[in-house]
């Protein structure tokens, strides 16, 4: 399973990015961050020396899910081998609920037998892509 992190912040809301990095480190989950270059330059201190074991890709503008808690729960139920899960670490404080659900989502997916790898590792493994709903 690939987990990607929408790091359009990296950080326009650097407090969320730091919390995501801390959670991923605590659970030993590698992800591929999709970063916006201007934000990385503006807040380089947030990600500097914290991306070891992760990957970084280029980010373009996207919309957020309207229901972050429901989205996290649906992810655990709906995920299939090869799924790419995109997480967001930017937005209003109400989105913090999604970040607080991250450990439960990781635990729920591990309980279902999933392991976490970066996008490149999964693509190298030849696992076919399955879109996340």
N, C-alpha and C positions, 0 to 999 in steps of 0.2 A: 504494500500500500504506500502511496505517496501522499504526503501532506505538504501542501504549499502554503506559504504565508504571504498574504498580500501586504507587502511592506511599503506601501505608497508613502507611509510616514517615514519610516526609518529616520526620523519621525516628525511628521507634522503634529503628532501626539506622542512624543517620545516616551512618556510614562507607560503607554500601552505596549510599545515595542519592547521595552525592558522587561515588563511583566511576562510577555510571551516568551522571550529568550530565557528568563529564569525558569518558567514552567517546563519548557522543552528540555533544558539542561537537567532539571530535577528528575524528569521521566526518561532521560536519555533517548529522545526522539529527534532524529535528523530530519530536516525539512529543506525545501528549496524556497528561499525568499525571493519574491519578485519586487524589486526596489525601483523607485523613481530617483534617477540620478541627482536631480536638484535637491531632493530631500536628504539624500545621503551626504551630499556636500554640506548642507546646512546643519545636519545633526550627526556628523561622523562619529562623535564620541559615543553615541548610543550603540552602534554596531561594531566599532573598532575592537578588535581582539575578541569578539564574541561569536564569530561565524564559523569557527573551527568545527568541522564535522557537518556543516550545512553547505548549501550551494546558494548562489545568487544569480538571478536572471533579471531581465528588463521588464518593467511594469508599464502597462498602459491603463488609462482610466476605465473603471468598471463600476457597476452599481452594487450596493450591499443588499443582502437578504433583509426583508422587513422584520423577520422574527428570528433573532439569533439563537434563542434557547431551542425553539422548535427545529431550527436548521441543524443544530448540534445533535439533537435526539434523532432526527431523521437520518443524519449521516451514519450514526451507529447502526441503525436498522437497515438502511438501504445500500450500504457500501458493498461492493463486489470486488473480487480480485482485479487489480489494475486501476482502481479508482484513484483519481487525483482529488484530494480534499483541499479546497481553497479557504484559508482563514483570513480574517481581516483584523488589523490592529489599529484602526483609526476610527474616529467618529465621536459622537456624543457620549457622555458618561453612561447613558443607558445601555450602551453596547458592552459595558464592562461585564454584564451578565454572561455574554458569550465567552469572554476570557475566563471567567470563573468556572464555566462548564468544561473548559479544555481538559483538566485532569480527568473528569468523568468520561469524556469522550475517548481519551487515550485508554483509560481502563476498560471501557466498554468494548473498544475495538480489539484490545489485547485479549480480553476474555473470549472473544469470538475467534481467536487464533491469528489475528493479523499482526504483522511486524511492520515497522516503519523504515522507509528508505527514502533517499532523495530521488528526484525525477530521473536524473541520469542513471542511477543504479537500477531503477525499475525498468527503464527503457533498455538498458544493457541486458537485463534478464529476459527480455523478449516477452514480457507479459502484455497481452493486448489491453488497450485502453478501454475503460468503461466510464462514461460520463457520470458525474455526481448530480443527483437531482436536487 
